[in-house]
Amino acid sequence: MTPMPDFSLKGRNALITGAGRGIGRAIAEVYAQAGASVWLVARTGAEVENVAETLRGEGLDAQAAAVDVTDAAAFRNFVSSLPRLDIFVNNAGTNRPRPFVEVTEDDFDLVAGLNFRAAFFALQTVAQHMIDNGGKASIINMSSQMGHIGARDRSLYCATKWAIEGLTKATAIELAPHGIRVNTICPTFIETPLTRAYFEDETFRAHCLNMIKLGRIGVPTDITGAALYLASDASSLMTGSHILLDGGWTAE
């Protein structure tokens, strides 16, 4: 009989950046429930410590650390203190929507600095740590539907997410000999503390609901199934690819 896919993360160590709220928090909570020991990282220590305390209160294994991923040296020092990592969710990100001709150098430095530069060097740091500890791991870069299409007022954000898609494919090739898989998750608009203000604009909300063919804004739990799949042995043949969770936005 064909065995059931194995979604268990028992005995594995997972590191999630941007884990204090929204998608990152939801993924960390699901990984812990699936049996992983999770390390939650965010710039704001109080947020991730609150999540970790909640998980520990449920008898789950969770630790928190205040680390700014834009500080590559600080992140390297932190990762060097960790045991073997089996799973890395490269999730920290931001956005500053505005028309292309109005994007400032400050906007560029903020968004590209976190979404691409920090993500690049975080990936490099964790990949080396995984190699040094025997490989055979899964890396998930948090991308977006905007890594596959364009959108008004999101030229900068789109550029960073297209970059993440290219980075994922290239690193998947290089890391495959070590048994390290690299994939992306590409959500549509998900209602989180970062995006909630956008939906206060009724015109924008109506546009999203028109483009999302399933007719609703996403929530973080829409992402956790894919995150669990990519972290687990159920996806053992998948690398250099992506999962679009866009409610049909890009189907046209």
N, C-alpha and C positions, 0 to 999 in steps of 0.2 A: 504493500500500500504506500502511496506517496505520502511522505511525512508533511506535517503542518509546517508552514514557515516559522522560523524562530525569531520572535521579536523581543526576546528577553535580553536585558542588559546586565544581568546579574554578574557581579565580579568585575565590572568595567568601570573605568574612571573617565568622567566627562567634564570638560571645561566649556563654559558658555559665557561669552562676553555680552555686555548689554543686558544682563540677566535680572536687573532690578524691577523691571516692569514689562508690560506688553508681551510681545512674541518671545523674547528671551526668557522671561520669567515662566511663561507657560511651558516652554520646552524643558526647562530645568525641572519643573515640577513633574512632568510626565517621565522624564528620564529617571528621576529618583524613584518614582512609583514602579518603573520597569526594572529596578534593582541596581541601578548605577550609583556609584559614589560621585556626587556632583560638586564641582567648584564653580561658584557664581561670582562673576567679576563685573564691576561697574565703577564709574568714576565716583559715584555717591555711595559711600560705604554703608550708610544707614539703610538704604533701600535693599541692598543684597543681603545684609545681615538679617533684616526682617524676614525676607523670604527663607533664608537658611534656618532661622529659628522656627518658623512655621513647619518646615519640612522635618526638622529634628523632633518637633513636638508630635509628629505622626510616626515617629520611629524610623525615619529615613535618614540616609547619610548625606549631609550637606555641609559645605564650608563656604564662607564668603570672604572676599577680599576687595578692598578699595584700590583699584589700579586704573590709571588713565591709559588707555591703549594707544593714545597718540604719543605717549612717551615711550618710544621703542625700547630704550635701555631699561626703564622700570619694568616694562612687560617681560623682557628677557630675564631679568633678575627674578621676577615672580615665577615664571614658568620653570626656571632652573631649580626651584625649591620643591617642585611637585614630583610625585611618583610618576610611573608610566602613565601616559594618557592614551586612551583607546578611542576617544571621541572628542572632536573639537567643533563647536558651533561658533563661527566667526560672524557674530550677529550685530555688534555695535554699529550704529549708523545714524544719520541725520539728514535733514533736507531744509532748504530755504527757497521755496518756489518764488519765481519772479520771471518776467519776460527776459529773453536772451539778451537783448540790448541793454538791459538794466543790471545784469549780473556784475557785481563788483569783485575786485581782487580779494576783499575780505570774505565775500560769499564763497569764492572759489577755494580759498585756503581752508575755510571751515569745513565745507562739504567734502571736497576732494581729500582734505587732510584726514578726515575720519573714515569716509566711505571707501577710499582707495588706498591712500598711503598707509594709514594705520592698519587696515585690513591686510594689505600686502605683507607688511613686516610681522604682523601677528601670525599670519599663515606661515611665513618663513621660520619664525621662532618655534612654533609648535611642531611643524614638520620635522625640523632638525631634532627636536626633543623626542619625537616619535621614532625617528630613524635610530637615534642613539639607544633607544630602549627596545629595539627589535622590530619596529614597524608594525604591520598588520593592524591598521586603524582606519577610522573614517573621519573625514573632514567635510563639514557642511558650511559653505559660504552663503550668507543670506543675501540674495539678490532681489530681484523684483520683476514684475511684468515689464517694467520700464527698462530692463536689460534686453528686451526683445522688440520693443516698439519705441516710437517717439511720442511726446506729449507736449502740449502748450504749457509754457511757464516752467518746464522741467528739463531744460537743456542740460543743466549741470548735473542734476540727479541722474538723468538718463546716461550721460557720459560716464559717470562713475559705475553704474550698474552694468553697462556694456563692458567696461573694463574688467569688472569682476567675472563676467562670463568668460572672457578671453583668458584671464588669469587661471580660472578653474580648469579650462581645457588643457592649457600648457602644463600646469603643475600636475594634473592627473597623469599625463604622459611621463613626466620625470619621476613621479613618486610611485608609479605602479610597480616597478621592480622591488620596492620595499613592502609591497602589500598594503599601501596606503591609498585609499580611495578618496577622490575629491569630487563633490557634486554641489549643485546649488538648489535652493528653494526660491521660487519666484512668485511671491504673493501679489494679488491685486491690492486695492486699498483695504487695509485692516484697521478697524477702530481701536486705537491705542491712545495712551496719554500724548504721544507725539502727534498723532493725526486728528485727534478729536476736534480741535479747533477748526480744521478744514471743513468739517461737515456742518458747522454752524452757518456756512454760506449755502443757502437753500438751492441756489443755481448750480453750485458745484456738486452738491449732494445728488441733485436730480440728474446731472450729467453722469455721475458714477453709476447710479442705478440704471440708467439707460444703457451704459456700456457693459455693465456686468449682467450678462444674459440671464443668470439665475435670479436676478432681481433683489439682491441684498448686499449690504456692505459686509465684508468679512470680519471675523473675530479671531482672536489668537488660537482658539481651539481648532479652527479650520487648518492650522498649520502643523499642529503637533503630530498628527498621524504620519505625515510625510517625514517629519523630523525623526520620528521613531523608526520608520522604515529604513531611512538612509543610515541611521546609526547602527542598525542591527544586522545580523547575518542574513536576514530576508532579502537584502539588497546586495549580496556579496559579489554579483557580477556587474554592478553598476558603478561606473566612474567616468568623469569627464562629461557629465550630462546634467540635466536640470529637470526639476518638477515644477510645472506651471500650475499655480493654484489661483486662477484668475476669474473663476466663475463664467468663463466664456468670452472675456474682454478681447482677447487676441484671436478669437476664432474667425473673425471677419478678415 
